[in-house]
Amino acid sequence: MQGATQARRYRLQGAGLDLALPYLMLAPGLMIVLGVLVYPLWDGLRASTRVYRYGSPVADAGFQNYLHLWSDAQFLNALWVTVKFVALSVSFEAVLGFALALFCLHEFRGIRLLRTVLIIPMVITPVVVAIVFRLIYASDAGMLTALSNAMGGGEVQILGNPLNAFIGLVVLDVWEWTPLMFLILLAGLQSLPHEPFEAARVDGAGAWRVFADLTFPMMRPVLAVAIVLRAIDAFGTFDQVFVLTRGGPGEATRLISIYGYDTAFKFQQTGYAAALFVTIGLVVLALAFSAIRLLRRIDAS
């Protein structure tokens, strides 16, 4: 009787160990996530409610840092420049990526090499891309100026002109990140069912009718996901702008990331910078939730 009781106790202990084993194995990864993601987020939220001087907290600000943002002309200008940059860049990337995906969907000689070449800009380090474009845009010895001189023109002012610098930044971003759109949309096109397209061809539908009635409606969810992912990433663009223009000339390319960097490290307003980035994070999160609701409506329709 005693042996049976001990055996039952051992079975219960073994069952408890089996239940706890998955959680024990997940514990190291969970601790890393807490240390890398959760704690910095909590520390940033706490810092956003304080006033810092030379890196040390000196007073509690409450929500004053957040309230001050919306009366800060520099913050509002940086936010507007960022919205314009994201809207233009992502729009061009979506159109070009879709066009390239449609073109590369067909099989022909050299298509694999072409697909490989098209994704090269995406795998280059952003800082390297910015350095190359800075050399291209340089007004004294840049490639554009060299081409202009060869055709009898003068210096090409890109980085010294506010409008040209902004356009040059958009061109850089489009060149670097159109391949991401291309890959996502090409994968979506390759996953579409073949039967509707074969039926449309049998009925004599042209290429435009097939695209307008079948391809685009079926690709809308994939296109929406690609645009949302790229837009969220574009809001945090920093490396290219920092190397290319550092926000200049004036405030023409001063994105919200550059303004936050200057606020935290140049002007030593750590708490205000933390409030700025928390606010931008909430704005991006709200846009992401809005996009998810839009995707559900698209799927429902």
N, C-alpha and C positions, 0 to 999 in steps of 0.2 A: 504493500500500500504506500509506504514511504517512497519507494523507488518510482512508482507511477506519478506521485506528486512532484518529485524532483524533475522527472522527464517533462511533465506538463509545464513546470516553471521554466525549464530550458527552452521549450518550444515557444512560450510566450516572449521570452527575452529575444529569441532569434527573430520572431515576427516583428517585435519592436525595432530591432536593429535593421531589418529589411526596410521598414517604413522610414527610418531616419537616415538610411544610407544615401538616398538621392539628395537630400537636403545638405548632408555633410559634404558631399562631393561638389555641390553648387556653392558652398560657403566661400571658398577662396575667390571665385569669380565675382560673387556678390560683394565681397569686401573691396575688390578692385573697382567695381562700378561705383560703390558708395564713395570711395576715396577720390576717384577721378571725375565723377559727374555730380553726385549729389552734394558732397561737401563744398566744392567750389561754387555751385549754384547757391547754396545757403549762405556762404560767406559773401558772395556778391550781393545778395538781397540785404544782408545785414549792413554791408558797406554803403549801400545806396541810401541808407537812412542816417548817415553820419557826415560830419564835417572833418576833413583831414588837413593836416598841416605837416609838410615834409614827411609824408607817409605814415603819420601817427594820428589816430582819432583824437579830436580835441573837444567835440561836442556832438550831441544828438540833433539831427535836423528833422526827424520825422518824415513827413511827406513833402517838405519844402523843396527838396531837390527835384522831385517829380513835377510839382506845380510850376517851378521856375522854368522847366524845359519849354513849356508851351508859350512862354513870353520871351524866349531866347531867339532873337532873329537869326543868329548863326546856326542854331540847331534846326530851325524851320527851313532855312535855306539849304542846309546839308541834306535834310530829309527830302526836300523837293528835287534836288539834284540826283539823289539816289533813286527816287521813284522814276524820274525821267530816264536815267541810265538803265535801270532794270527793264522798264517798259520797252525801250528801243532795242536793247541788246537781245532780250528774250524773244521779241517779235521777229527780228531778223533771223535769229538762230532757229526758230520754229519753222519759218518759211523755207530757209535754205536747207535745213536738215530734212524736212519732208520731201523737198525736191530731189535731194541727193539719194534719199532712201528709195523713192520711186524709181529713180534711174538705175540704182545698183540692185534693185530687185530682180532685174532681168539677168539671165546668165549669158555671158559672152566671153570671148577669149580675153584674159587679163583682168577679169572682174575681181578675183581674189587679191591681186596686187593693188588694184584701185581701192578696194575697201581698206586694205592695210595702210595705204598712203593717207587716206582720208582721216584716219584716227590718230595720226602722228601728232598733230598740234595738241591734242588733249593730254598726251602722256609726257609732254615737256614741262619741266618745272615752271610755274608761273613767273618766278623772278627772272629766269632766263628769257622767257618770252618778252617780258617787259624791257629787259636790257636790249634785246634785238630790235624791238620796235622803237626804243629810244634812239638807237643808232640810225634807224631808217628815217625817223622824224627830225633828226638834228638839222637845224637850219644852215649850219656852216659846212658840214661834210657828210650829211646824210644822203641816203640813196635817192630820195625824192628830189633833193636839191641838185644832185649830180645829173639826174635825168632831165630836170628843168634846164640846167646849164647846157646840156648837150643839145637841147632843142631851141636854144637861144633865149631862154627865160632867165629869171633871177632866182634868188633864194626863196625856198618854200617855207613859210612860217606855219608850223603846226603847233608846237608846244608853247610858242610865245603868243598865240592868239586864243582868246577864251573859247570861241565857238569851235575853232579848228581842233583845239586840245580835247574838247569834249567829244567831238566826232571821232578823233583819233583813238580815244579810249574805248569808244563803242566798237570801232573797227577791230581793235586788239581783242576785245572780249568775244566778238562774233567769230573771229578767226580761230580763237583757242577753244571755244566751247560749242561751236556748231557740231563737231564730231560726236559729242554726247547726245545731242538731239538725234543725230543721224543714226547712232547705234540703237537707241530706244525705239525709234520709229521703224527702223528696218526690222527689228525683232518683232514689232507689232504687225507689220505687213506680212512677214513670213508666217505668222501664226493664223492669219485669216483663212477661213474655209474656202476651198476652190470651187465648190459646186455652184454658188451664186454667180461667180464670174464666168464659168463655163456656160451656164444657162443664158447669161446676158449676151455672150458672144454668139451663141446659137440664134438668139433673137435678132441679131444684127446691130446691137448697141455699139456706138463708137467709143473711143477712148475717153472723151470728156463725159459722156453719159455714165460710163462705168465708174469713173472717178466720183462724179457728183452724186450718183444714186447709191453706190455701193461702198467704194473705198473710203471716202471721207466720213460718211455716217458711221461706218464700222470702226473707224480709227479715232473717233472723237474721244473716247475714254483714254486711250493710250496717249493721244496728243495732249489732253488735259493734264495727265499725270506728269508727262515730260515737262510741260510748261511750269507746273507748280514746283517740281523738284529743282528745276533750273532757276526759277525766280527766287526761291528760298536761298539757294546758294549764292546768287548774284547779289543779294542784300548784304552779304558779308565780304564782298570783294575788297581786298586790302593790298595784297602784295604788288599787283600790277600798277595800281594807282600810286602807291608809295614810291616805287622805283621810277615810274614814268614822269609824274608831275608833282607828287607830294601835295596834291590838292589844288595846284595852281593851273594857269596864272590867275591871280586873285582867288576867287572861290569857285571857278568854273568847273573843276573836277573834284571838289571837296566833298567826297561821299561821307556818309554818316560814320563809316568805320574810321576814316581819316580824322574827322572832327573828334570822335571819341578818343582816338590815340593822342591827339594833340592836347585834349582836355586832361587826360590822365597823366601823361608823361612830360609834356612841355609846360603846362600850366599847373601841374601838381594838384588838380582838383579831383582826387580819386573818388570821393563819394558821389560827386555830380556825374562823373563819367560812368560809374556803376549804375546810377539811376537811368542814364541815357541808354545803356546797353540792355538793361532790364526792360525798358519801355519798348525798344526796338524788337526785342525778343517776343514780347507780348503781341506787338503788331504783326510780326511774321506768323506767330502761332494763330492769331485770329484769321489771317489770310489763308493759312493751311486748312483750318476748320471750314472756312467758307468754300474753299476749293473741294473739300470732301463732300460737302452738301451738294455742290454743283455736280460732282461726279455721280452722286446717287440719283439726282434728277435726270442726268443724261442716261444712266442705265435704265431708269424707270420708263423713259420715253422710248 
